[in-house]
Amino acid sequence: MTDKPEEYSFKIQKHTLWKVSTFVLLVLFVISLLTRGFGIGSDSSINGAVIAQPQPEPQAPPTNIKLNLDDDGALRGSEDAEVTIYEFSDFECPFCGRFYSQTLPQILRDYVDTGKVNLVFKDFPLPFHQSATKAAIAAECAKEQGKFWEMHDKIFDGQQSWANQGPSISVPLFKQYAKDLGLDSKFDSCLDSDKYAKEVQEDTAEAGSYVSGTPSFFIGNKKTGYTLLVGAQPFPAFQQAIDEKL
């Protein structure tokens, strides 16, 4: 007779424990949804883009956007191309690296090298990337000697070697890239003095008035307006946006 009350008491505790566990799991699930939905975290990503601040999920790409951008970015391709791609990028951004390696080669081959499209690179180093600003300055220092795009490619090719490592690792590598490209010693002094820091800051301020994350792209021209693409989009997304403007 004494066994049954003990068995009954155990069943009550087990049932209570099940209810408490279910409630805790439900609370954790709701918290997870909320934090993911608002992009909490300094290095959040949405649709393959690193965002500078929390933002909602983007909707369909806006088109016919009017821009008033400075034309001081590095140009790749013919100045007479019918369509321009403005790329707002961060050399340390992993999604920018993905665009560089997976999508850009086909854009260059099918559109830039054929004279239909040109590409303008605009600096947008995000503050939580330790060496992004130094990388942008390195590219500008190389531009002094006519080697911007060569340095651009070197920096992205070596991204895994220096990203998230800080200037003590990245700066010596950037100097080695300069030597590999045959740049003279002026590059080192340019980089050490942060000669183009102000220009990079101005590009960043300009970028911040149009986009909130990297990489971001405006595709079009002043006459027809621009289509905005955000993130490391696959080539077909660029192809559709470009062909609509040609």
N, C-alpha and C positions, 0 to 999 in steps of 0.2 A: 504493500500500500504506500510506502514512503517513496517508491521509485517514480510514481506517476506525477506528483507535484513537481519533482525536480525536472522531469522530462518536459512538462508543460511550461515551467519557468524558462528553460533553455530555448524553447520554440519562440517564446515572446521576445527574448533578447535578440535572437537571430533575425526575426521579422523587423525589429526596430533598427538593427544594424543595416539591413538591406535598404530601408527607407532613407536612412541618413546618408548612405553611400550614393544612392540615386540622386539625392538632393545636391550633394557635393559635386558630383559629375556634371549635373545640369548647370550649376553655377560656373564651373570651369569652362564649359562649352560656351556659355553666353559671353564670358570674359574674352575667350578666344575670338569669337565673332566680332566683338566690338573693337578689339585692338587691331585685328587684321583689317577691318573695314576702314579704320581711320589712319592706317599706315603709321602707327606709332613706332618710333625708332629712328635713329639718326641716319641710317643707311637703308631706308625702306625702298621697295621697288614696286612699280605698277606697270604691267604690260611690257616688261623688258626695259624699263627706264629707271635710273636712279633718281629719286626725287629729293629736292632740296628742303621740302617741308611737307607735312601731311596734306593730302589732297584727295578728293573723291575719285572714284573710278571714272576715267575719261569716256566720253560718248563718241559717236561717229566723228571721223576726222572733219574739222571745219574746213571750208573752202572759200575762195575769193576773199581772203584776208588781205587787207592793205597794210603794207609795212613802210617804215621810214628808217632804214638801217644805214649806218655808216658803211662806206665801201672800203674800209681799211683792212678787211680780212684777206687772208691769203687766197688767191684765185688759182683754181686748177681747171684748165680747159680754155676754150676760145672765148675771148671777150664778146664776140658777136653771137654767141649761142642764144637760141630762142628762149631757153628755160634755164633758170638758176636754182640750184639747191643751196640754201643757207643751212649749214650744219652748226648747231650749238653743241659743243662737245667738251668733255673733260678727259684728259689723257689717262687718268687713273680709274675712270669709271669702267667697270667690267662689261657693261652693255655697250659702251662706246667701242671697246675692244672687239666685242662680238660683231658689231656692225662693220668695223674695219676689216675683219678677217673673213666674214661670211657673205656680206652683201655688197660692200663697196667695189670689189673687183669686177663684178658683173655690171654694175652701173658705169664704171670707167670704160669697160670694153664696149658695151652696147650704146652708150649715150655720150659720154665725155670725149672719148677718143674719136668718135664720129663727128664731133662738132655740134651736136644737137643741144647739149647740156653743159653748163659749167658748174663748178662746186666752189663755194666760199666757206672757209673754215672760220668759225667765230668761237673765241675762248669763253668757256663757262666753267672754270674750276670750282667745284663745290667745297665749302669750308671744312667738311669733315674728312677730306682726302689730304693726307699729309704732304704729298709731293706734287699734287696736281698743278699748283701755281708755278712751282719751279719748272715743271715739264713744259708749261705754256711759255714761260720765259725762255727756256732752252730753244724751243721752236722759233721764237721771235729772233733770238740771237743768231740762229742758223739762217734765218731769212735775210739778215744783213749781208750774208755772203752768198745769197742766191740758192740756198739749200733748205728752204722751209719744208717742202714736201718730202724730201729725203730724210730729214730729221723726224718729221711727223711719222713716217713709216718705221724708222728705227725705234722710236719711243713706243709705238704700239706693238711692234714685233717683240720687244723686250719687256712688255708690261708685267709679265709674271715674275720677272727678276727684281723689279724695284717697287711695284705697287705695295702699299701698306708697310713699307720698310722705313720710311722717313728719309729726310734729306741726306743723312750720313751715308746711306746706301745709294740713293737715286742720283745725287749730284755727280759723284765720280763716274757712274755709268753714263750719264749724259755727256760728260767730257770725253769719255772713251768713244761714244758714238760720233762725236764731232771729229775726233782723230780718224776714225774709220772712214768718214766722209771727206777727209782731206781739208777740213777747215783749219784756219790758222789760230794762233794763240789768242787773238782778240776774242774768240768765243769764250774762253775761260774767264777772262776779266768781265765780259758782258754778263755772264751767268752769275759770277760771284757778287757783282755789284747790283744785281736785280735791276738792270738798266731798263727793262721793259715792264717792270711791275705796275707802273701807273697805267700803261696801255692795256695790260691784262685786266686791271681793275675796272677801267672804263668799259671794256668789252663785257665784263661780268655784270656791271650795272645795267648796260643796255640789254643784255640777255634776260636779266631778271624782270624787265618790263614786258617781255613777250612770252617767256616760258618759265617753268618751275622745275624742270628736270632734264637730265641728259641720258641719251642723246635726243635732241629735238630737231626737226627739219621743217623748213618752209620751202615749198616747191612751186615754182611758177615764174611770173614776171610782173612788172609794175602795171602793165596794161590789163592783164586778166586777173590779177590778184594771186594769192598763194594758198596752197593746201598745206595744212599742218599734219605732220606725222610725228608721233612720239614713241620712243623706244627703239629697240633693235629689231625693227620690222623686217620681214623677209623681202627678197627682191620683188616678188609680184606686187606687193603693196606700193613700192616705189614705181614700178613699171606702170601701174594703173594711173597713179597721180601724175607722172610725167607725160604719158600719152594723152591724158585729158587736156594738158596745157599746150601740146605741140600742134 
